[in-house]
């Protein structure tokens, strides 16, 4: 009986140790709107756009059904990284500051986003950033 209990508990100890546990940072979502609060993706104004990091590496972007954009695989580092948004409507810079955390699992958390540029306003809409391009 003891051998059966030990046999059943052994896999539990292997999976509970957290060595293979990783938490990615929360995703970042942008919504691009004009001064009248019209979504620039859904109305066709913002056709082609891209985001590149400070090393000129393109960031993978995913458009959502409601006209928002998810920035994929950003924030998995310790420190600050600079990015540039390119479009025919506007070019602006922003930075993401993230840090490492270990709460049972290793991973990173995004601490701060800072936007720089003329002709943009940004509001934190609790779950996404609304970027007003003027």
N, CA, C and O of each residue as an XYZ file, in Angstrom:
536
protein
N       0.827     -1.190      0.000
C       0.000      0.000      0.000
C       0.877      1.262      0.000
O       0.582      2.222     -0.711
N       1.957      1.257      0.799
C       2.845      2.409      0.854
C       3.467      2.680     -0.510
O       3.638      3.837     -0.895
N       3.805      1.627     -1.238
C       4.422      1.793     -2.549
C       3.442      2.436     -3.531
O       3.840      3.247     -4.367
N       2.179      2.078     -3.431
C       1.171      2.650     -4.325
C       1.007      4.143     -4.037
O       0.931      4.949     -4.964
N       0.952      4.511     -2.762
C       0.805      5.922     -2.393
C       2.024      6.707     -2.856
O       1.880      7.792     -3.420
N       3.213      6.181     -2.629
C       4.429      6.868     -3.079
C       4.463      6.982     -4.602
O       4.882      8.005     -5.144
N       4.026      5.941     -5.277
C       3.996      5.959     -6.734
C       3.041      7.036     -7.253
O       3.328      7.701     -8.249
N       1.910      7.200     -6.575
C       0.934      8.199     -6.992
C       1.374      9.622     -6.630
O       1.051     10.564     -7.353
N       2.093      9.790     -5.542
C       2.542     11.113     -5.113
C       3.763     11.603     -5.869
O       3.960     12.813     -5.989
N       4.589     10.702     -6.381
C       5.824     11.088     -7.060
C       5.573     12.014     -8.257
O       6.243     13.041     -8.362
N       4.641     11.698     -9.160
C       4.383     12.629    -10.278
C       3.893     14.000     -9.805
O       4.184     15.016    -10.437
N       3.150     14.031     -8.696
C       2.682     15.302     -8.155
C       3.855     16.184     -7.754
O       3.855     17.381     -8.041
N       4.847     15.612     -7.097
C       6.023     16.381     -6.689
C       6.808     16.884     -7.902
O       7.363     17.983     -7.867
N       6.856     16.109     -8.943
C       7.577     16.539    -10.148
C       6.891     17.713    -10.827
O       7.569     18.605    -11.339
N       5.568     17.735    -10.845
C       4.858     18.821    -11.507
C       4.706     20.031    -10.609
O       4.475     21.127    -11.120
N       4.820     19.896     -9.337
C       4.614     21.003     -8.413
C       5.877     21.825     -8.173
O       5.808     22.862     -7.514
N       7.012     21.399     -8.680
C       8.253     22.085     -8.330
C       8.434     23.402     -9.066
O       9.250     24.209     -8.619
N       7.745     23.677    -10.146
C       7.782     24.969    -10.797
C       8.991     25.215    -11.673
O       9.158     26.338    -12.148
N       9.839     24.238    -11.915
C      11.011     24.454    -12.747
C      10.634     24.818    -14.171
O      11.353     25.583    -14.813
N       9.544     24.303    -14.679
C       9.126     24.568    -16.044
C       7.982     25.576    -16.093
O       7.236     25.625    -17.071
N       7.846     26.366    -15.057
C       6.732     27.299    -14.958
C       7.181     28.678    -15.429
O       8.204     29.191    -14.974
N       6.418     29.277    -16.339
C       6.742     30.601    -16.854
C       5.456     31.379    -17.097
O       4.515     30.871    -17.707
N       5.426     32.598    -16.621
C       4.293     33.484    -16.856
C       4.734     34.612    -17.767
O       5.615     35.395    -17.412
N       4.131     34.697    -18.928
C       4.425     35.794    -19.855
C       3.761     37.067    -19.352
O       2.777     37.001    -18.614
N       4.284     38.224    -19.742
C       3.637     39.474    -19.339
C       2.228     39.583    -19.931
O       1.912     38.944    -20.934
N       1.405     40.390    -19.301
C       0.060     40.635    -19.820
C       0.157     41.244    -21.213
O       1.078     42.015    -21.481
N      -0.763     40.916    -22.095
C      -0.696     41.490    -23.441
C      -0.987     42.991    -23.420
O      -1.670     43.496    -22.530
N      -0.453     43.683    -24.416
C      -0.712     45.111    -24.586
C      -1.628     45.270    -25.786
O      -1.361     44.732    -26.860
N      -2.712     46.015    -25.596
C      -3.675     46.287    -26.665
C      -3.737     47.780    -26.913
O      -3.791     48.578    -25.977
N      -3.728     48.153    -28.203
C      -3.883     49.537    -28.618
C      -5.165     49.661    -29.434
O      -5.517     48.767    -30.203
N      -5.854     50.784    -29.253
C      -6.945     51.164    -30.144
C      -6.598     52.540    -30.690
O      -6.342     53.468    -29.924
N      -6.589     52.673    -32.002
C      -6.257     53.931    -32.650
C      -7.547     54.615    -33.089
O      -8.339     54.048    -33.842
N      -7.746     55.835    -32.611
C      -8.954     56.586    -32.947
C      -8.563     58.003    -33.380
O      -7.442     58.455    -33.143
N      -9.519     58.693    -34.022
C      -9.310     60.099    -34.361
C      -9.949     60.964    -33.277
O     -10.438     60.449    -32.272
N      -9.943     62.278    -33.487
C     -10.484     63.212    -32.490
C     -11.981     63.009    -32.258
O     -12.500     63.387    -31.208
N     -12.688     62.408    -33.242
C     -14.121     62.133    -33.098
C     -14.397     60.749    -32.512
O     -15.539     60.290    -32.510
N     -13.364     60.094    -32.021
C     -13.444     58.773    -31.394
C     -13.814     57.666    -32.384
O     -14.346     56.633    -31.978
N     -13.541     57.867    -33.674
C     -13.781     56.841    -34.684
C     -12.545     55.946    -34.767
O     -11.416     56.432    -34.836
N     -12.770     54.654    -34.759
C     -11.667     53.703    -34.850
C     -11.039     53.790    -36.242
O     -11.719     53.615    -37.253
N      -9.727     54.065    -36.279
C      -9.032     54.287    -37.547
C      -8.763     53.004    -38.331
O      -8.492     53.059    -39.531
N      -8.834     51.863    -37.672
C      -8.664     50.589    -38.378
C      -9.978     50.191    -39.039
O      -9.998     49.824    -40.214
N     -11.069     50.261    -38.291
C     -12.352     49.825    -38.842
C     -12.881     50.781    -39.902
O     -13.624     50.363    -40.791
N     -12.505     52.084    -39.824
C     -12.996     53.006    -40.852
C     -12.049     53.086    -42.052
O     -12.328     53.809    -43.008
N     -10.932     52.351    -42.012
C     -10.033     52.260    -43.153
C      -8.967     53.339    -43.240
O      -8.139     53.303    -44.150
N      -8.962     54.289    -42.330
C      -7.968     55.367    -42.362
C      -6.559     54.848    -42.096
O      -5.597     55.272    -42.736
N      -6.455     53.941    -41.162
C      -5.143     53.393    -40.786
C      -4.971     52.061    -41.504
O      -5.276     51.000    -40.958
N      -4.483     52.133    -42.719
C      -4.320     50.918    -43.525
C      -3.133     50.103    -43.078
O      -3.274     49.159    -42.300
N      -1.968     50.462    -43.563
C      -0.752     49.722    -43.243
C      -0.020     50.412    -42.110
O       0.161     51.630    -42.127
N       0.400     49.635    -41.129
C       1.183     50.173    -40.014
C       2.071     49.073    -39.464
O       1.835     47.888    -39.698
N       3.096     49.483    -38.731
C       4.009     48.507    -38.127
C       4.629     49.112    -36.881
O       4.579     50.322    -36.663
N       5.213     48.242    -36.070
C       5.952     48.659    -34.874
C       7.288     47.950    -34.907
O       7.360     46.744    -35.144
N       8.353     48.712    -34.664
C       9.710     48.163    -34.620
C      10.347     48.539    -33.298
O      10.095     49.610    -32.746
N      11.186     47.628    -32.797
C      11.897     47.933    -31.559
C      13.155     48.740    -31.873
O      13.419     49.066    -33.030
N      13.920     49.056    -30.844
C      15.105     49.909    -30.994
C      16.191     49.286    -31.861
O      17.093     49.988    -32.320
N      16.118     47.981    -32.091
C      17.062     47.285    -32.973
C      16.495     47.092    -34.377
O      17.052     46.345    -35.181
N      15.394     47.765    -34.664
C      14.700     47.705    -35.958
C      14.110     46.322    -36.252
O      13.943     45.946    -37.412
N      13.800     45.579    -35.205
C      13.135     44.282    -35.337
C      11.627     44.522    -35.269
O      11.131     45.162    -34.342
N      10.910     44.004    -36.259
C       9.465     44.161    -36.300
C       8.770     43.396    -35.193
O       9.167     42.280    -34.856
N       7.739     43.989    -34.631
C       6.932     43.370    -33.585
C       5.707     42.753    -34.242
O       5.058     43.379    -35.080
N       5.397     41.527    -33.858
C       4.214     40.858    -34.399
C       2.970     41.526    -33.833
O       2.847     41.714    -32.622
N       2.053     41.881    -34.721
C       0.807     42.532    -34.339
C      -0.371     41.677    -34.770
O      -0.349     41.070    -35.841
N      -1.395     41.631    -33.936
C      -2.609     40.891    -34.256
C      -3.796     41.835    -34.139
O      -4.020     42.431    -33.085
N      -4.553     41.971    -35.216
C      -5.757     42.796    -35.186
C      -6.902     41.980    -34.602
O      -7.069     40.802    -34.918
N      -7.687     42.627    -33.742
C      -8.859     41.973    -33.165
C     -10.093     42.329    -33.999
O     -10.048     43.234    -34.832
N     -11.169     41.622    -33.772
C     -12.408     41.861    -34.510
C     -13.008     43.243    -34.251
O     -13.740     43.777    -35.085
N     -12.691     43.818    -33.084
C     -13.249     45.128    -32.758
C     -12.288     46.278    -33.067
O     -12.466     47.381    -32.552
N     -11.275     46.035    -33.901
C     -10.406     47.100    -34.369
C      -9.278     47.490    -33.438
O      -8.724     48.582    -33.561
N      -8.934     46.631    -32.525
C      -7.791     46.882    -31.651
C      -6.590     46.086    -32.168
O      -6.735     45.226    -33.037
N      -5.415     46.377    -31.632
C      -4.193     45.703    -32.048
C      -3.493     45.157    -30.807
O      -3.282     45.876    -29.830
N      -3.136     43.872    -30.861
C      -2.387     43.236    -29.773
C      -0.921     43.226    -30.165
O      -0.568     42.776    -31.255
N      -0.063     43.724    -29.278
C       1.383     43.653    -29.479
C       1.841     42.320    -28.910
O       1.722     42.081    -27.709
N       2.355     41.467    -29.754
C       2.742     40.117    -29.349
C       4.189     40.094    -28.850
O       5.060     40.762    -29.409
N       4.427     39.333    -27.812
C       5.771     39.029    -27.299
C       6.584     40.265    -26.934
O       7.769     40.344    -27.259
N       5.968     41.219    -26.271
C       6.717     42.361    -25.755
C       6.694     42.317    -24.234
O       5.745     41.814    -23.632
N       7.729     42.840    -23.627
C       7.796     42.912    -22.174
C       8.494     41.761    -21.501
O       8.557     41.728    -20.272
N       9.025     40.808    -22.254
C       9.718     39.662    -21.651
C      11.204     39.963    -21.497
O      12.053     39.281    -22.071
N      11.501     40.985    -20.722
C      12.883     41.384    -20.465
C      12.901     42.215    -19.193
O      11.858     42.639    -18.697
N      14.063     42.433    -18.689
C      14.263     43.222    -17.489
C      14.860     44.557    -17.907
O      16.019     44.602    -18.320
N      14.110     45.636    -17.813
C      14.598     46.948    -18.193
C      13.607     47.680    -19.081
O      12.409     47.399    -19.065
N      14.130     48.628    -19.859
C      13.303     49.457    -20.729
C      13.709     49.248    -22.175
O      14.895     49.201    -22.500
N      12.719     49.125    -23.034
C      12.972     48.962    -24.462
C      12.145     50.012    -25.208
O      11.001     50.290    -24.848
N      12.738     50.583    -26.242
C      12.079     51.619    -27.034
C      11.505     51.038    -28.318
O      12.074     50.129    -28.922
N      10.349     51.594    -28.724
C       9.642     51.134    -29.911
C       9.194     52.341    -30.727
O       9.037     53.440    -30.195
N       8.992     52.126    -32.016
C       8.457     53.159    -32.890
C       7.283     52.595    -33.670
O       7.360     51.507    -34.240
N       6.194     53.355    -33.685
C       5.003     53.029    -34.460
C       5.091     53.802    -35.769
O       5.287     55.017    -35.766
N       4.944     53.093    -36.892
C       5.014     53.698    -38.216
C       3.677     53.532    -38.936
O       3.113     52.438    -38.978
N       3.181     54.628    -39.501
C       1.996     54.577    -40.360
C       1.996     55.822    -41.232
O       2.782     56.745    -41.023
N       1.093     55.833    -42.221
C       0.968     57.016    -43.064
C       0.262     58.149    -42.322
O       0.364     59.308    -42.725
N      -0.448     57.827    -41.247
C      -1.165     58.834    -40.471
C      -0.235     59.522    -39.480
O      -0.269     60.745    -39.343
N       0.602     58.739    -38.785
C       1.457     59.292    -37.740
C       2.578     58.313    -37.421
O       2.426     57.098    -37.548
N       3.702     58.876    -37.006
C       4.823     58.105    -36.459
C       5.035     58.608    -35.041
O       5.107     59.815    -34.806
N       5.135     57.670    -34.086
C       5.418     58.073    -32.714
C       6.244     56.994    -32.027
O       6.311     55.850    -32.474
N       6.869     57.397    -30.925
C       7.713     56.493    -30.141
C       7.046     56.175    -28.820
O       6.271     56.972    -28.292
N       7.350     55.020    -28.300
C       6.924     54.653    -26.952
C       7.947     53.690    -26.370
O       8.734     53.082    -27.097
N       7.925     53.563    -25.074
C       8.827     52.631    -24.407
C       8.033     51.768    -23.443
O       7.001     52.173    -22.907
N       8.553     50.565    -23.244
C       7.948     49.620    -22.304
C       8.995     49.286    -21.257
O      10.092     48.829    -21.578
N       8.645     49.518    -20.014
C       9.525     49.171    -18.896
C       8.946     47.931    -18.232
O       7.784     47.920    -17.824
N       9.753     46.895    -18.127
C       9.281     45.662    -17.507
C      10.332     45.145    -16.537
O      11.493     45.553    -16.572
N       9.902     44.249    -15.684
C      10.815     43.691    -14.687
C      10.498     42.217    -14.472
O       9.412     41.729    -14.785
N      11.476     41.546    -13.935
C      11.348     40.121    -13.650
C      10.638     39.944    -12.318
O      10.830     40.728    -11.388
N       9.832     38.923    -12.238
C       9.231     38.575    -10.954
C       9.280     37.068    -10.787
O       9.382     36.322    -11.761
N       9.209     36.643     -9.571
C       9.224     35.213     -9.277
C       8.272     34.977     -8.118
O       8.616     35.183     -6.954
N       7.086     34.546     -8.459
C       6.085     34.250     -7.437
C       5.628     32.811     -7.604
O       4.450     32.536     -7.829
N       6.580     31.905     -7.491
C       6.286     30.498     -7.721
C       6.617     30.099     -9.140
O       6.973     28.949     -9.395
N       6.504     31.026    -10.060
C       6.860     30.821    -11.460
C       7.732     31.988    -11.897
O       7.570     33.112    -11.421
N       8.643     31.715    -12.792
C       9.431     32.799    -13.339
C       8.623     33.539    -14.382
O       7.694     32.982    -14.966
N       8.971     34.786    -14.619
C       8.276     35.542    -15.639
C       8.603     37.016    -15.555
O       9.499     37.433    -14.821
N       7.866     37.788    -16.312
C       8.070     39.227    -16.380
C       6.736     39.929    -16.257
O       5.684     39.371    -16.569
N       6.804     41.163    -15.797
C       5.610     41.987    -15.727
C       5.921     43.347    -16.326
O       7.025     43.869    -16.169
N       4.950     43.911    -17.006
C       5.118     45.229    -17.583
C       4.768     46.245    -16.511
O       3.668     46.237    -15.958
N       5.727     47.121    -16.229
C       5.556     48.097    -15.167
C       5.032     49.436    -15.672
O       4.244     50.096    -14.994
N       5.476     49.839    -16.876
C       5.140     51.188    -17.328
C       5.256     51.305    -18.844
O       6.188     50.774    -19.447
N       4.307     52.001    -19.449
C       4.375     52.391    -20.858
C       4.467     53.905    -20.907
O       3.725     54.608    -20.221
N       5.384     54.399    -21.724
C       5.554     55.839    -21.886
C       5.467     56.160    -23.368
O       6.191     55.584    -24.180
N       4.582     57.078    -23.714
C       4.378     57.468    -25.105
C       5.018     58.829    -25.342
O       4.947     59.723    -24.499
N       5.653     58.969    -26.521
C       6.297     60.225    -26.889
C       5.884     60.564    -28.312
O       5.867     59.696    -29.184
N       5.557     61.806    -28.538
C       5.221     62.212    -29.894
C       4.306     63.406    -29.908
O       3.602     63.691    -28.939
N       4.329     64.087    -31.008
C       3.477     65.253    -31.198
C       2.220     64.807    -31.934
O       2.289     64.032    -32.889
N       1.085     65.299    -31.487
C      -0.162     64.989    -32.161
C      -0.789     63.678    -31.749
O      -1.577     63.110    -32.505
N      -0.455     63.174    -30.547
C      -1.119     61.977    -30.027
C      -1.524     62.223    -28.579
O      -0.835     62.935    -27.848
N      -2.604     61.654    -28.183
C      -3.036     61.603    -26.790
C      -3.315     60.142    -26.481
O      -3.814     59.402    -27.329
N      -2.993     59.735    -25.265
C      -3.192     58.333    -24.886
C      -3.955     58.288    -23.576
O      -3.632     59.007    -22.630
N      -4.972     57.434    -23.529
C      -5.676     57.191    -22.275
C      -5.652     55.693    -21.981
O      -5.787     54.865    -22.882
N      -5.480     55.366    -20.715
C      -5.511     53.977    -20.260
C      -6.971     53.629    -20.009
O      -7.602     54.170    -19.100
N      -7.496     52.729    -20.814
C      -8.912     52.362    -20.739
C      -9.139     51.077    -19.939
O     -10.147     50.400    -20.141
N      -8.227     50.734    -19.047
C      -8.338     49.525    -18.224
C      -8.490     48.282    -19.087
O      -9.579     47.723    -19.218
N      -7.403     47.873    -19.657
C      -7.388     46.681    -20.510
C      -6.814     46.976    -21.878
O      -6.357     46.072    -22.578
N      -6.838     48.248    -22.260
C      -6.218     48.635    -23.527
C      -5.899     50.130    -23.473
O      -6.409     50.867    -22.629
N      -5.048     50.545    -24.392
C      -4.669     51.950    -24.496
C      -5.352     52.554    -25.715
O      -5.195     52.064    -26.834
N      -6.111     53.622    -25.491
C      -6.753     54.340    -26.593
C      -5.791     55.443    -27.021
O      -5.455     56.328    -26.234
N      -5.356     55.380    -28.272
C      -4.405     56.340    -28.802
C      -5.127     57.212    -29.810
O      -5.575     56.747    -30.858
N      -5.229     58.490    -29.468
C      -5.925     59.446    -30.328
C      -4.872     60.089    -31.221
O      -3.992     60.809    -30.749
N      -4.975     59.822    -32.505
C      -4.059     60.411    -33.484
C      -4.739     61.638    -34.081
O      -5.800     61.533    -34.696
N      -4.124     62.792    -33.896
C      -4.717     64.062    -34.359
C      -4.163     64.428    -35.703
O      -4.535     65.459    -36.264
